[in-house]
Amino acid sequence: MARQCVFSALAALAFVASAGALRTEVADVAGSSDAPWSDVAPVCAKSIQAELEERLALLGSVPAQLVSDPEHEDVQSMELLHEIRVSWAQGGGQEGCKGQLGGLLASLAAACEEASPEEHYVFKYYKPKLPQKTCAASSDDLFIYGQRLVEALQVPEEEVLEKKLTPEVAKLVQSLYFLRTGWCPWPPPTTRRYFGPASGHFMDNMWSFSSMAFVMRKRAKTQGTVVALVNKAMEGPRALQDSVLFQHELPTLGVAAGGLGFWAPQVLLLDLQGTCNQTSPALRKQLFARLTSWWQKKQELRWSAANFARRSRLEWRCVDCPPPCRLNLNLEKKQNDKMVSELLRVSSPLGLLGFGSGMQADDGQTPLSMATILGTKEMVEMLVSHGAWLDSRMNDGEEPLHHAATAQDQHIASLLLQNKAPVNSQDAMGWTPLTRAAIAGREDIVEQLLEHKAHVDVEDLHGRTALLLTADEGHTEIAALLLQSRARVDARLENAEGPLHAAVVQHAVQGDASLVDLLLKSRAKVDARDPEGYTALGAAVNLEDEDAVRLLLQHRAQADKIQPGNSTPLHVAAAQGTTKLAEMLLENRAEVDSMEVDGATPLERAYVFGNVEVAAALLEHRADPNFRMPASEPLLVRATHAHEANFVSLLVQHKAEVNIKDQEGQTPVDWARSKGYTDLVELLLQSASQANF
């Protein structure tokens, strides 16, 4: 008997992100007056960390591979998707699963074309050259490489920008960056089921990447609560262990919280069959299912299992709510306070607390802190009106306003501020509500906090101010607000870059020069150095960023400012082969024959890396064509010996000494004759004749 399609609809998620009301359409049972809630003992962050640490200890020390390099592409899968797409476009009328997949591929490609995503500039410079990404290819990537694309999140951005990736990994990261431009819709425009067991890996890849995209958006918005509705048994038909929630979404949540780290979501399971004692342990274990490769990579950096496990403070609780279970708690409409109280009772570690009593759970959590985390304005209003303490601190130092600073509803922060919540309190990281709002890109809340006299230059435990962290995220409008409030434009900690360097890096990533321009116009020190000794101009040249280089030079950045190794930006441009950057530096009076520690000039670097165009530009600006490195031979001799005709021609055109001798007393002509390079012999003799004439 043919198997049924198992490719579940993307829209049928088990996850519900709590950004406002918790709303589930389940009919009330007639005559039931109270929901039969049963709050199972919660699992705190420390317990989950201990579980993870124990699991890591069993793995031992295993060499890590950052991203699995596929030995060969899945040609059969690519051909199958191409066949389905072509058939759909031609109106082939494929029925069943393949026909449905054709519709999905067409919808994804259409969504991509409408968004007009732009590929990250850095992939243009990779060698061997990467094929330009198209919308059709990007749609295929979801189904063919989805699981490996999630692994590629481990690749540091610095390695991408410095072009240190192998061709196989570069291809995966290129696909990942194109998908992360934002074109990929969530959920995709369909509500049907898709195909079957013959292509089950398509389903796994799609769900792996799509689940990560969903969770990453929640993580980026610092949304702290995730609710999962469970209505399946562990075994039997349509078992929980076969569900997307079990196989993909919870493992993905574990990667986002523990692999990427520094996110502390609160997971709330609502078990509609009243089987938390079975489902909760099994689902919680799935949080660790895909952390192995992330842990192995950290082992290379000498991380301990304990340090890795502590990267996230994820908390877990499960609520049994078997039939009759009343979940019609429409908090937005706020039909009565009892509904709000009931959800508080389920969500709060202490059950329903007396408003204003000041009682706190072991982790310091109060009903007000939970209400701000859930982002429910009605709950906050009610608690504040009943005298809830606005300065109650959780164990990590967070107060309600810290959570409100990133809440989806800006009115929560407004409500707390109007009731004189402390505006400059620092959490365990040293972050104030202003810091949090700035990092999250919440311009509306930043404005409110500044109006209530938030201090702009408060430093966190690492000495970072809100402006520096804002520059790291590339939020130009928020940086402008902070600068208008007299934030220190050059604020930086001792061993890290300042806002200008951070803005230059962000410009290379995002392609928006507005933040760099803003900081320069605000009189940032244009030639300040980062801890490694690079100026902002040096960093921009390293990143091959023409717009940033132009802006910095317009604001009088010194083109000859010495970088690490006694190098200059011109040396870097010459080595990279970025002719336009070299010309911009030369036009701004860069010293054409400056020497590095080993005595190399920019012309030497251009020759070594085979960059003829840059060498021509340097020679046009009077670089010495007869230069020789200490204990080395003249460039013309070396170019002749290596039969590099382009360089030989270029050097003699700019008056290189044709009869110059090497350490053995040989001239370039002697070398050309001994090697049988008749073309170079003719060129050199002709040049010598013209020079004598």
PEKAKA-V541942 format. One line per field, one symbol per residue. ss: DSSP state (H for helix, E for strand, C for the rest). psi: psi as a letter, one per 20 degrees, with the letter a starting at -180 (. if undefined). Layout:
# PEKAKA-V541942
ss->???
psi->???
This chain:
# PEKAKA-V541942
ss->CCCCCCECCCCCCCEEECCCCCCCCCCCCCCCCCCCCEECCCECHHHHHHHHHHHHHHHCCCCCCCCCCCCCCCHHHHHHHHHHHHHHHCCCCCCHHHHHHHHHHHHHHHHHHHHCCCCCHHHHHCCCCCCCCCHHHHHHHHHHCHHHHHHHHHCCHHHHHCCCCCHHHHHHHHHHHHHCCCCCCCCCCCCCCECCHHHHHHHHHHHHHHHHHHHHHHHHCCCCEEEEEECCCCCCCCCHHHCHHHHHHHHHHHHHHHHCCCCCCEEEEEECCCCHHHHHHHHHHHHHCCCHHHHHHHHHCCCCHHHHHCCCCCEEEEEECCCCCCCCCCCCCCCCHHHHHHHHHHHCCCCCCCCCCCCCCCCCCCHHHHHHHHCCHHHHHHHHHCCCCCCCCCCCCCCHHHHHCCCCCHHHHHHHHHCCCCCCCCCCCCCCHHHHHHHCCCHHHHHHHHHCCCCCCCCCCCCCCHHHHHHHHCCHHHHHHHHHCCCCCCCCCCCCCCHHHHHHHHHHHHCCCHHHHHHHHCCCCCCCECCCCCEHHHHHHHCCCHHHHHHHHHCCCCCCCCEHHHECHHHHHHHHCCHHHHHHHHHCCCCCCCCCCCCCCHHHHHHHCCCHHHHHHHHHCCCCCCCECCCCCEHHHHHHHCCCHHHHHHHHHCCCCCCCECCCCCEHHHHHHHHCCHHHHHHHHHHHHHHHC
psi->ppqrpjnqphimqhqopnidqoopnppqppiphppmqooqpqorghghggggggghhhhboppqogpoophqqmgggghghggggggghjkikprbghhhhghggggghghghhhlqpqphhihjqpqpqqpprhghhghhhhhjghhhghiiioqhhhghjljqqhghhgghggghghiijhoqorqmqjrqaabhhlhhggggghgghgggghhhgghjkpippppppkqqhraplqhijrhgghggghghhghghghrlpmqopopooijkkhhghggghhhihihkighgghghhhjkqrhghghjhqlpqpqpppmrqpoojlnnhhhmhrhhgghghghghphjaoqppjhjqqrhjjprhghghhghkoghgggggghjkqpijpprhjjprhhghhhjqhoihgggghghjlqpijqpahijprhggghghiknhghggghhhkkpphkpqahjjprhgghghhiknghhhggghhjkqohkpqrgkrrrhgghhgghhhghjojhgggghghjkqohjqqrhijprhggghghjlnggggggghhkkpohjpprqjjrrhhgghghikngggghgghikkpohkqqahjjprhhghhghjknggggggghhkkqoijqpqpkaqqghgghghjlnhghgggghhkkqohjqqaijjqrhggggghikmhhhgggghghhghgh.
